[in-house]
Amino acid sequence: MAREHLEAAAYMEAEHRFAQAHRQLMLAIERLAEAGDRNAERAAWQRAGRLSQRQGALERSSDELAQAVALSRAPGLERELTVALGHLGVVLAGRGLPNEAAAAWHEAIELAHALGEAAMVAALANNLGQLELGRGALDEAERAFSRALAVAEASGAEAERAAADNALGEVARLRGDLDEASRRFDSALRAAERAGDNRMLAQTYANLGNIARVGGHLERAESLFSTSFRLAEVVGDLPGIARAHTNLGNLAAARGEIGAARRHYERALAIDREHGQMQAVIGGLVNLASLLVVEGRLHDARDRYAEATRMLAPLGSARTSADVMLLLGQVEARLGNLGAAEEVLRQALELARSAGHGPGEARLRLSLAALEHARGDVHTALIAYREAVVRLEAEGVMSDIATAHLVIAECALAAGDHGLARRATDDAAAQIGATSGATSSATFGASSDGQGPAPREALDLAAMRARIRLTEVDGAEAREARTHALAVVEALHRAERSAEAWSLELAALDESAVPDEDHARARVIADQALALGIEPLALDADSLAHALMPDPAAIEAIEQGLARAQAMSLGLLAARQRRRLVVVLFALGRAHEAESLRQRALGWAKDHGVLGEVARLDRLAPR
């Protein structure tokens, strides 16, 4: 009877009817236990555990594999015990139980060593290294991978050698040593070819593709990723197919093809969820959230960053948790939730400190400074920004220094220091040129091959320079500055960076030459931002729309927006609301010859430090 159930399970599994196959295995196990056939029962538990893993039922899978382990603890079953422990470790790691997984693998390594199974020792050591890599413990990971490589080389186990070289290449990449990473990946490719292992070849081509992508060689990267994808499909390697989707998504994102990138990321995430690949799911959530931020879908991005943070909590990876919480805090800040942002960022700062994660700590301090900026304390923010730049330079985090200079420029602009804003923007351009080959004169209209959106760094520079120019000039020069800024807005839209495009567009509309048209456009931006749940941007656009076409209802509308900005502690936004309220009061006072409104505008201006606005309006008003 047990045999019939086992045969039925095999048939149903071949037909991908996994739930029915699992039920047949459970029935077979009952019969085998009744018959006292412990060896067949052990094998059935092992099959059931693997099947549950395929279904994503990891807790059930680990329970079933634990049964297989228990039944393997008998004389003469040392090899079976080693295999069962190795597989149990994989499932425990997938469940987010790193200590339990490590214990299973350590025991399996000792058994495999005693059995003289060098290939198994190397494979298990690679698993341990991957566990440490997931925790961000690069030194421990490197030791485990080096042990795997030494064993594999000594025994001629080419597939395990390829796996170890790939892993050591990833460690080198994470340390920023791309030359060493390339050398390791090339070595892995030769070993995988000698082994004839298509799964390992797929992984190695993917790793080489990532090196090409980071180096800006996008066509070569695409060729390597496509080869990886084809190999993974040939062998039915679903985790490999998911990785291929992720890599192709990264490539699409680098080209500014946001829709294509999202489709790849979503497919990879679905595969990894289905197969219980917890670490891959976390990475997929972060990738997808980062795209959603670019699209302006901040609430959706926040939900995915928060899910990734929750999944990381039991893994014990303080370093990775700090990095993801940084992204979560930045999104909370963009949504105007400064209190929630600060709470998340300070928790992340403690995690970064506990992990000795200097680059993460420097980035977190930069984001904490941005909160002071948003609250309107620009002088405190400038001091904090400069301290963050010093920390970033000390940690060698060159890729973030350009961003830091750009936020210094934005902060200086808010403080009215145009000279500092220009110098900081020039510093950002120089840093980008030093790290990526870009120059401060990079065009923002198209990519380097003349197609698609501009490189992100060139757009960032163009947007900041446009903002500075808008605040420096008037008259004919102001119209030119506005036209240039709107060209940058179009480039941002082509790159699908809608929220940033709208923000710059509002700055250009603030220098309105055609109030009717600009009022309608500001109204559209307010509605679009509100639909995406970006309340600060919606409030900004709404108040500008009222200021461009003032009527008596505009006073109450802007006052309500001002109260909301103050409640959210958004000092810079509140300052713009006050200035626009003065504009509306002054315009209505002149239009209706209502001295009381003009005096109210003057009182507001005196109370809130915007007397310059009244002087400007007086100067521009028709006589």
C-alpha positions as MATLAB code, in Angstrom:
seq = 'MAREHLEAAAYMEAEHRFAQAHRQLMLAIERLAEAGDRNAERAAWQRAGRLSQRQGALERSSDELAQAVALSRAPGLERELTVALGHLGVVLAGRGLPNEAAAAWHEAIELAHALGEAAMVAALANNLGQLELGRGALDEAERAFSRALAVAEASGAEAERAAADNALGEVARLRGDLDEASRRFDSALRAAERAGDNRMLAQTYANLGNIARVGGHLERAESLFSTSFRLAEVVGDLPGIARAHTNLGNLAAARGEIGAARRHYERALAIDREHGQMQAVIGGLVNLASLLVVEGRLHDARDRYAEATRMLAPLGSARTSADVMLLLGQVEARLGNLGAAEEVLRQALELARSAGHGPGEARLRLSLAALEHARGDVHTALIAYREAVVRLEAEGVMSDIATAHLVIAECALAAGDHGLARRATDDAAAQIGATSGATSSATFGASSDGQGPAPREALDLAAMRARIRLTEVDGAEAREARTHALAVVEALHRAERSAEAWSLELAALDESAVPDEDHARARVIADQALALGIEPLALDADSLAHALMPDPAAIEAIEQGLARAQAMSLGLLAARQRRRLVVVLFALGRAHEAESLRQRALGWAKDHGVLGEVARLDRLAPR';
ca = [
       0.000    0.000    0.000;
       2.852    2.400    0.847;
       4.397    1.684   -2.558;
       1.208    2.727   -4.337;
       1.137    6.042   -2.444;
       4.802    6.676   -3.273;
       4.217    5.993   -6.968;
       1.148    8.249   -6.954;
       3.192   11.009   -5.290;
       5.908   10.735   -7.949;
       3.333   10.947  -10.753;
       1.549   13.946   -9.236;
       4.815   15.772   -8.586;
       5.786   15.265  -12.235;
       2.433   16.834  -13.143;
       3.164   19.790  -10.789;
       0.206   18.803   -8.587;
       2.289   19.416   -5.490;
      -0.467   19.536   -2.874;
      -1.865   16.148   -3.977;
       1.660   14.703   -4.172;
       2.331   15.829   -0.612;
      -0.867   14.180    0.646;
       0.164   10.902   -0.986;
       3.567   11.101    0.710;
       1.930   11.621    4.093;
      -0.222    8.531    3.529;
       2.856    6.556    2.503;
       4.699    7.677    5.643;
       1.840    6.424    7.807;
       1.996    3.001    6.173;
       5.791    2.817    6.362;
       5.768    3.757   10.040;
       3.189    1.043   10.726;
       5.367   -1.473    8.880;
       8.488   -0.376   10.777;
      10.413    0.367    7.555;
      12.522    3.189    9.013;
      14.810    3.572    6.016;
      11.939    4.002    3.543;
      10.159    6.269    6.029;
      13.307    8.427    6.273;
      13.477    8.761    2.475;
       9.777    9.675    2.340;
      10.199   12.380    4.978;
      13.132   13.750    2.945;
      10.967   13.857   -0.203;
       8.115   15.489    1.714;
      10.446   18.183    3.054;
      11.736   18.994   -0.402;
       8.212   19.105   -1.784;
       7.034   21.438    0.985;
       9.995   23.697    0.220;
       8.934   23.863   -3.431;
       5.478   24.943   -2.261;
       6.986   27.693   -0.082;
       5.785   25.964    3.130;
       9.136   26.377    4.864;
       8.030   25.761    8.448;
       6.385   22.495    7.443;
       9.419   21.645    5.322;
      11.840   22.116    8.224;
       9.673   19.934   10.473;
       9.639   17.177    7.860;
      13.370   17.405    7.225;
      13.969   17.284   10.978;
      12.123   13.947   10.948;
      14.430   12.767    8.176;
      17.443   13.878   10.216;
      16.192   12.020   13.291;
      15.653    8.787   11.329;
      19.129    9.170    9.763;
      20.881    9.090   13.152;
      21.668    5.409   12.914;
      24.838    3.438   12.154;
      25.614    3.221    8.467;
      23.508    6.266    7.528;
      26.175    8.928    7.984;
      25.987   10.018    4.347;
      22.197   10.221    4.432;
      22.433   12.226    7.666;
      24.877   14.636    6.023;
      22.532   15.201    3.088;
      19.515   15.659    5.362;
      21.347   18.174    7.575;
      22.557   20.117    4.543;
      19.050   20.420    3.150;
      17.589   21.260    6.565;
      20.100   24.113    6.843;
      18.934   25.553    3.522;
      15.312   25.589    4.675;
      16.171   27.016    8.106;
      18.129   29.824    6.431;
      15.143   30.486    4.194;
      12.946   30.735    7.289;
      15.209   33.403    8.753;
      16.829   31.153   11.381;
      20.530   31.712   10.654;
      21.907   30.257   13.887;
      19.952   27.026   13.497;
      20.983   26.798    9.838;
      24.649   27.309   10.723;
      24.458   24.576   13.385;
      23.036   22.102   10.866;
      25.709   22.939    8.305;
      28.584   22.765   10.801;
      27.498   19.267   11.844;
      27.117   18.262    8.203;
      30.624   19.572    7.372;
      32.182   17.447   10.138;
      30.334   14.361    8.906;
      31.271   15.011    5.259;
      34.900   15.518    6.246;
      34.922   12.203    8.132;
      33.377   10.500    5.106;
      36.017   11.967    2.804;
      33.310   13.714    0.761;
      35.319   16.752   -0.342;
      32.663   18.028   -2.752;
      30.064   17.988    0.027;
      32.439   19.822    2.399;
      33.006   22.515   -0.233;
      29.281   22.874   -0.978;
      28.395   23.142    2.715;
      31.188   25.654    3.366;
      29.804   27.722    0.471;
      26.381   27.608    2.146;
      27.891   28.896    5.388;
      29.612   31.669    3.509;
      26.361   32.715    1.847;
      24.739   32.859    5.284;
      27.452   35.208    6.551;
      27.257   37.236    3.347;
      23.542   37.735    3.963;
      24.395   39.055    7.416;
      26.898   41.503    5.918;
      29.805   39.769    7.685;
      32.253   39.922    4.764;
      35.327   38.661    6.638;
      33.520   35.579    7.974;
      32.000   34.937    4.556;
      35.407   35.194    2.889;
      36.880   32.646    5.323;
      34.092   30.163    4.606;
      34.356   30.620    0.830;
      38.167   30.327    0.941;
      37.852   27.020    2.799;
      35.386   25.803    0.173;
      37.757   26.841   -2.624;
      40.758   25.110   -1.039;
      38.834   21.854   -0.579;
      37.391   22.014   -4.098;
      40.788   22.682   -5.696;
      42.412   19.842   -3.757;
      39.705   17.359   -4.768;
      39.153   18.517   -8.348;
      35.485   19.349   -7.636;
      35.068   21.904  -10.433;
      31.422   22.833   -9.787;
      32.161   23.604   -6.126;
      35.292   25.501   -7.178;
      33.172   27.633   -9.514;
      30.692   28.283   -6.704;
      33.471   29.358   -4.320;
      35.136   31.624   -6.911;
      31.781   33.216   -7.713;
      31.181   33.826   -4.013;
      34.647   35.304   -3.444;
      34.077   37.527   -6.466;
      30.864   38.792   -4.868;
      32.757   39.587   -1.649;
      35.308   41.548   -3.693;
      32.510   43.386   -5.510;
      30.873   44.381   -2.243;
      34.224   45.740   -1.088;
      34.481   47.809   -4.250;
      37.385   45.818   -5.752;
      35.956   45.246   -9.245;
      39.265   44.034  -10.701;
      39.492   41.220   -8.142;
      35.810   40.464   -8.639;
      36.314   40.138  -12.414;
      39.319   37.868  -11.898;
      37.306   35.605   -9.594;
      34.323   35.462  -11.948;
      36.577   34.613  -14.921;
      38.080   31.770  -12.869;
      34.574   30.593  -11.933;
      33.556   30.606  -15.611;
      36.460   28.314  -16.554;
      35.672   25.937  -13.682;
      31.958   25.824  -14.553;
      32.800   25.095  -18.200;
      35.087   22.233  -17.153;
      32.328   20.878  -14.919;
      29.697   21.233  -17.645;
      27.415   22.745  -14.990;
      24.823   24.930  -16.711;
      23.385   26.222  -13.431;
      26.781   27.467  -12.353;
      27.467   28.860  -15.815;
      24.203   30.819  -15.622;
      25.197   32.291  -12.273;
      28.694   33.165  -13.485;
      27.491   34.885  -16.659;
      25.109   36.883  -14.455;
      27.978   37.957  -12.183;
      30.101   39.014  -15.160;
      27.082   40.915  -16.473;
      26.810   42.842  -13.237;
      30.453   43.880  -13.473;
      29.835   45.083  -17.045;
      26.698   46.977  -15.949;
      28.466   48.723  -13.081;
      31.258   49.665  -15.495;
      28.735   51.242  -17.864;
      29.126   48.573  -20.589;
      25.394   48.051  -20.971;
      25.381   46.188  -24.285;
      27.896   43.636  -23.002;
      25.892   43.356  -19.778;
      22.727   42.649  -21.753;
      24.453   39.915  -23.749;
      25.801   38.253  -20.587;
      22.452   38.489  -18.764;
      20.604   37.035  -21.756;
      23.033   34.093  -21.872;
      22.483   33.562  -18.147;
      18.708   33.630  -18.629;
      18.821   31.055  -21.455;
      20.997   28.663  -19.460;
      18.748   28.923  -16.391;
      15.702   28.192  -18.545;
      17.399   25.187  -20.177;
      17.976   23.468  -16.813;
      14.712   24.672  -15.232;
      16.599   26.564  -12.516;
      13.772   28.721  -11.132;
      15.936   30.618   -8.594;
      18.371   31.242  -11.463;
      15.530   32.481  -13.664;
      14.469   34.824  -10.857;
      18.034   36.158  -10.582;
      18.092   36.654  -14.362;
      14.871   38.701  -14.160;
      16.432   40.777  -11.383;
      19.584   41.415  -13.422;
      17.604   42.364  -16.526;
      15.515   44.646  -14.301;
      18.665   46.322  -13.010;
      19.836   46.833  -16.571;
      16.486   48.302  -17.645;
      16.554   50.635  -14.637;
      20.084   51.775  -15.544;
      18.744   52.690  -18.987;
      15.766   54.515  -17.504;
      13.288   51.916  -18.815;
      11.240   51.922  -15.624;
       8.233   49.959  -16.872;
      10.412   47.130  -18.184;
      12.440   47.122  -14.977;
       9.301   46.855  -12.855;
       8.010   43.904  -14.874;
      11.292   42.029  -14.410;
      11.401   42.789  -10.682;
       7.796   41.715  -10.153;
       8.389   38.430  -11.986;
      11.537   37.710   -9.956;
       9.720   38.485   -6.709;
       6.816   36.185   -7.606;
       9.180   33.277   -8.349;
      11.175   33.795   -5.160;
       8.037   34.058   -3.016;
       6.661   30.861   -4.533;
       9.833   28.961   -3.762;
      10.516   30.381   -0.309;
      13.765   32.172   -1.181;
      13.657   34.561    1.771;
      16.892   36.484    1.123;
      15.981   36.876   -2.541;
      12.487   38.073   -1.602;
      14.012   40.777    0.621;
      16.253   41.935   -2.223;
      13.317   41.868   -4.620;
      11.200   44.003   -2.322;
      13.979   46.588   -2.067;
      14.506   46.635   -5.849;
      10.799   47.091   -6.521;
      10.439   49.756   -3.828;
      13.330   51.741   -5.302;
      11.565   51.799   -8.672;
       8.297   52.839   -7.065;
      10.115   55.782   -5.466;
      11.304   56.898   -8.903;
       7.721   56.648  -10.190;
       6.463   58.710   -7.260;
       4.422   55.835   -5.798;
       5.754   56.507   -2.329;
       3.076   54.740   -0.278;
       3.607   51.525   -2.251;
       7.364   51.918   -1.870;
       7.017   52.438    1.883;
       4.951   49.248    2.220;
       7.619   47.186    0.453;
      10.523   48.685    2.380;
       8.599   48.041    5.611;
       7.951   44.417    4.610;
      11.638   43.924    3.831;
      12.542   45.451    7.210;
      10.206   43.048    9.027;
      11.653   40.077    7.159;
      15.199   41.140    8.029;
      14.505   41.463   11.765;
      14.957   37.757   12.650;
      17.991   37.304   10.375;
      20.386   39.147   12.659;
      21.799   41.272    9.844;
      22.203   44.678   11.489;
      24.145   46.028    8.523;
      21.541   45.132    5.903;
      18.680   46.159    8.184;
      20.270   49.586    8.642;
      20.585   50.030    4.865;
      16.941   49.115    4.198;
      15.685   51.230    7.113;
      17.601   54.178    5.644;
      15.518   53.831    2.475;
      12.325   53.457    4.510;
      13.135   56.604    6.490;
      13.827   58.575    3.313;
      10.424   57.635    1.904;
       8.674   58.570    5.158;
      10.384   61.970    4.936;
       9.247   62.493    1.345;
       5.708   61.678    2.432;
       5.995   64.414    5.045;
       6.069   61.997    8.002;
       9.122   63.550    9.609;
       8.512   62.063   13.064;
       8.215   58.525   11.680;
      11.242   59.153    9.459;
      13.381   60.277   12.370;
      12.354   57.288   14.489;
      13.285   54.821   11.736;
      16.543   56.595   10.886;
      17.707   56.740   14.510;
      16.936   53.032   14.986;
      18.923   52.338   11.833;
      21.779   54.499   13.115;
      22.033   52.343   16.247;
      22.073   49.195   14.114;
      24.795   50.634   11.873;
      26.896   51.528   14.900;
      26.450   48.068   16.435;
      27.574   46.454   13.161;
      30.536   48.790   12.697;
      28.920   49.874    9.426;
      30.694   53.187    8.879;
      29.382   53.924    5.356;
      25.829   53.229    6.518;
      26.256   55.509    9.515;
      27.506   58.321    7.260;
      24.508   57.942    4.907;
      22.102   57.914    7.846;
      23.569   61.141    9.215;
      23.063   62.710    5.796;
      19.376   61.736    5.871;
      18.954   62.984    9.452;
      20.376   66.321    8.325;
      17.764   66.369    5.557;
      15.029   66.234    8.219;
      16.336   69.461    9.774;
      16.349   70.940    6.287;
      12.709   69.938    5.704;
      11.745   71.409    9.079;
      13.155   74.727    7.941;
      16.280   74.820   10.140;
      18.577   75.273    7.177;
      21.587   76.516    9.151;
      21.614   73.453   11.423;
      21.089   71.277    8.360;
      24.047   72.846    6.542;
      26.348   72.079    9.467;
      25.087   68.503    9.612;
      25.414   68.078    5.841;
      29.039   69.200    5.908;
      29.804   66.801    8.764;
      28.183   64.019    6.747;
      30.396   64.804    3.735;
      33.490   64.518    5.950;
      32.261   61.113    7.208;
      31.478   59.910    3.682;
      34.962   60.894    2.509;
      36.539   59.188    5.529;
      34.609   55.988    4.786;
      35.429   56.149    1.081;
      31.758   56.241    0.071;
      32.506   58.267   -3.032;
      29.225   57.449   -4.779;
      27.248   59.331   -2.103;
      29.422   62.432   -1.897;
      27.960   63.976   -5.063;
      24.466   63.523   -3.621;
      25.614   65.190   -0.398;
      26.947   68.198   -2.309;
      23.631   68.524   -4.169;
      21.604   68.552   -0.959;
      24.012   71.149    0.440;
      23.263   73.218   -2.668;
      19.525   72.836   -2.121;
      19.863   73.789    1.531;
      22.038   76.795    0.701;
      19.447   77.906   -1.829;
      16.751   77.748    0.861;
      18.990   79.884    3.078;
      19.421   82.434    0.265;
      23.149   81.711   -0.164;
      23.380   81.452   -3.945;
      27.174   81.480   -3.944;
      27.351   78.406   -1.707;
      24.632   76.719   -3.762;
      26.660   77.206   -6.955;
      29.909   76.035   -5.337;
      28.249   72.919   -3.918;
      26.738   72.100   -7.315;
      30.146   72.486   -8.953;
      31.623   70.185   -6.294;
      28.931   67.610   -7.085;
      29.745   67.847  -10.799;
      33.433   67.351  -10.122;
      32.725   64.340   -7.917;
      30.449   62.753  -10.528;
      33.102   63.336  -13.172;
      35.734   61.698  -10.977;
      33.665   58.602  -10.185;
      31.682   57.933  -13.355;
      33.375   59.740  -16.190;
      30.514   62.226  -16.412;
      31.269   65.917  -16.656;
      29.587   68.983  -15.335;
      28.540   69.820  -18.876;
      26.809   66.463  -19.446;
      23.659   66.860  -21.488;
      20.389   65.956  -19.846;
      18.223   65.461  -22.907;
      19.280   61.933  -23.804;
      21.514   59.064  -22.883;
      25.076   58.762  -24.129;
      23.946   56.788  -27.194;
      21.372   59.430  -28.104;
      18.394   57.313  -27.106;
      16.265   57.143  -24.004;
      16.556   59.214  -20.859;
      19.620   61.007  -19.581;
      21.989   59.544  -16.984;
      20.613   60.131  -13.499;
      23.607   62.189  -12.366;
      23.362   64.573  -15.327;
      19.679   65.145  -14.589;
      20.360   65.788  -10.912;
      22.944   68.422  -11.816;
      20.730   70.036  -14.457;
      17.782   70.208  -12.060;
      19.814   71.864   -9.306;
      21.367   74.397  -11.678;
      17.918   75.198  -13.036;
      16.647   75.820   -9.488;
      19.535   78.132   -8.703;
      19.062   80.076  -11.932;
      15.332   80.529  -11.302;
      16.019   82.316   -8.025;
      18.819   84.545   -9.325;
      17.309   86.392  -12.279;
      14.310   88.437  -13.332;
      12.915   90.022  -16.483;
      14.018   88.467  -19.785;
      16.608   86.322  -18.045;
      13.898   84.911  -15.785;
      11.906   83.831  -18.830;
      14.986   82.095  -20.228;
      15.616   80.398  -16.882;
      12.009   79.223  -16.790;
      12.228   77.819  -20.333;
      15.428   75.961  -19.447;
      13.909   74.607  -16.223;
      10.871   73.295  -18.101;
      13.200   71.512  -20.543;
      14.781   69.749  -17.554;
      11.268   68.911  -16.338;
      10.594   67.155  -19.648;
      13.834   65.198  -19.311;
      12.828   64.113  -15.807;
       9.469   62.932  -17.111;
      11.212   60.928  -19.846;
      13.213   59.259  -17.101;
       9.891   58.527  -15.329;
      10.949   60.634  -12.325;
       7.558   62.296  -12.071;
       7.653   63.541   -8.471;
      11.004   65.270   -9.033;
       9.755   66.678  -12.336;
       6.670   68.157  -10.666;
       8.760   69.691   -7.875;
      11.022   71.502  -10.355;
       8.033   72.494  -12.482;
       6.413   74.174   -9.472;
       9.610   76.183   -8.957;
       9.420   77.292  -12.608;
       5.695   78.107  -12.386;
       6.435   80.245   -9.338;
       8.102   82.637  -11.799;
       4.862   82.712  -13.811;
       4.556   84.635  -17.026;
       1.157   83.198  -18.005;
      -0.947   82.917  -14.830;
      -3.993   81.323  -16.522;
      -2.038   78.449  -18.029;
       0.231   78.021  -15.029;
      -2.700   78.024  -12.617;
      -4.253   75.129  -14.560;
      -0.934   73.266  -14.652;
      -0.363   73.690  -10.900;
      -3.887   72.400  -10.307;
      -3.108   69.266  -12.376;
       0.109   68.649  -10.439;
      -1.773   69.011   -7.145;
      -4.325   66.412   -8.250;
      -1.667   63.992   -9.535;
       0.440   64.282   -6.387;
      -2.627   63.788   -4.204;
      -3.591   60.675   -6.198;
      -0.145   59.245   -5.436;
      -0.442   60.193   -1.773;
       2.455   62.696   -1.868;
       0.792   65.212    0.434;
       3.655   67.757    0.730;
       3.885   68.090   -3.057;
       0.089   68.313   -3.351;
      -0.042   71.084   -0.715;
       2.745   72.970   -2.498;
       1.011   72.790   -5.877;
      -2.390   73.708   -4.429;
      -1.122   76.863   -2.737;
       0.725   77.903   -5.895;
      -2.427   77.436   -7.971;
      -4.301   79.747   -5.598;
      -1.489   82.305   -5.635;
      -1.421   82.389   -9.436;
      -5.176   83.121   -9.722;
      -6.130   84.688   -6.383;
      -9.740   84.976   -5.280;
     -11.270   85.400   -1.790;
     -11.501   81.597   -1.333;
      -7.737   81.348   -1.873;
      -7.034   82.956    1.508;
      -8.766   80.193    3.459;
      -7.337   77.464    1.207;
      -3.739   78.594    1.700;
      -4.268   79.103    5.432;
      -5.482   75.488    5.655;
      -2.462   74.305    3.688;
      -0.203   76.330    5.962;
      -1.762   74.759    9.057;
      -1.236   71.284    7.575;
       2.402   72.016    6.705;
       3.000   73.271   10.251;
       1.308   70.191   11.719;
       3.669   68.018    9.649;
       6.676   70.121   10.794;
       7.477   70.953    7.164;
       9.137   74.306    7.773;
      10.262   75.000    4.220;
       6.837   74.231    2.801;
       5.217   76.397    5.497;
       7.516   79.264    4.500;
       6.352   78.996    0.874;
       2.737   78.909    2.015;
       3.257   82.137    4.041;
       4.867   83.861    1.069;
       1.989   82.850   -1.190;
      -0.560   84.026    1.349;
       1.105   87.446    1.254;
       0.915   87.367   -2.559;
      -2.832   86.593   -2.458;
      -3.625   89.200    0.194;
      -1.644   91.852   -1.665;
      -3.206   90.997   -5.048;
      -6.747   91.028   -3.658;
      -6.068   94.274   -1.825;
      -5.002   95.982   -5.036;
      -7.749   94.409   -7.168;
     -10.508   95.491   -4.783;
      -8.774   98.628   -3.534;
      -9.028   97.101   -0.078;
      -6.390   98.737    2.084;
      -7.279   96.344    4.917;
      -6.077   93.390    2.861;
      -2.906   95.200    1.896;
      -2.223   95.988    5.529;
      -2.909   92.372    6.439;
      -0.372   91.326    3.818;
       2.130   93.754    5.300;
       1.459   92.402    8.806;
       1.968   88.818    7.650;
       5.156   89.814    5.900;
       6.548   91.528    9.018;
       5.575   88.649   11.321;
       7.111   85.972    9.100;
      10.167   87.672    7.655;
       8.989   88.076    4.068;
       8.935   91.853    3.778;
      11.017   91.470    0.640;
       8.018   89.889   -1.019;
       5.890   92.978   -0.313;
       8.615   95.221   -1.696;
       8.819   93.074   -4.826;
       5.047   93.128   -5.306;
       4.941   96.885   -4.787;
       7.669   97.294   -7.386;
       5.949   95.046   -9.938;
       2.394   96.302   -9.372;
       0.942   98.520  -12.137;
       0.633  102.201  -11.236;
];
